[in-house]
Amino acid sequence: MTAVLASLGACTGLETLRQASEPNDLYLLTPKSTFSSSLPRIQKQIVVQEPTATAAVNTDQIAVQPTPLQVQYLPRARWVDRAPLIVQALLVESYENSGRVSAVGRSTVGLRPDYVIVPDLREFQGIVVNQDGESSTVRVEVRMNIKIVDEFDDKIIASNSFQENVIAKSNQTEDLVTAFDVALGKTMRDAVEWSIRRISTHTANNPRSF
């Protein structure tokens, strides 16, 4: 798709009908599969909740901000699901891929957890940082806050935020999606490693809680 950002403006008349009749391209993102070899093993069950997010992010549309106060979406391009559900599924798979967690699942599967991961997806969009005619530079920003809840004591034991910014190679849809994948992957890696270490420390310091 050439000059994606140039086509973000509103369409009218026959052009609107033509675009509405064209199928959307669906895009996937991938879980993180490589982690530090020094991660401790935790014999605990973890549940990952669906991330909270603003209405601008809680959608299957791919968000781009042409200005700081404006949100638009790429035409004829969609995520395969709402962004928070994608992130939840990929976090679960990333914990599994770490090989350091006894069991992990979504909050909807009925697992009785020792710990609950509560994510808040605060940034998940491209930011236009430079635009010159049809040429533009887009920085993809992913920012997520993670809270760890000890289910035995029903309290938050730790909270931290993780952010990655990646400059897309071009403003083509495929390059923007690749930048999303890289930014989200790095964010999830940091969040998973941090939370496993915090849970390990908390378990060691609170043996009578389990």
GITAHU-V576926 format. One record per helix or strand. SS is the DSSP state (2 for helix, 1 for strand). FROM is the first residue (numbers start at 1). LEN is the number of residues. If there is no record, write none. Layout:
{{SS & FROM & LEN} {SS & FROM & LEN}}
//
This chain:
{{2 & 5 & 3} {2 & 13 & 9} {1 & 25 & 3} {1 & 42 & 7} {1 & 52 & 1} {1 & 61 & 7} {1 & 70 & 10} {2 & 83 & 16} {1 & 101 & 6} {1 & 115 & 18} {1 & 135 & 16} {1 & 155 & 13} {2 & 173 & 33} {2 & 207 & 3}}
//
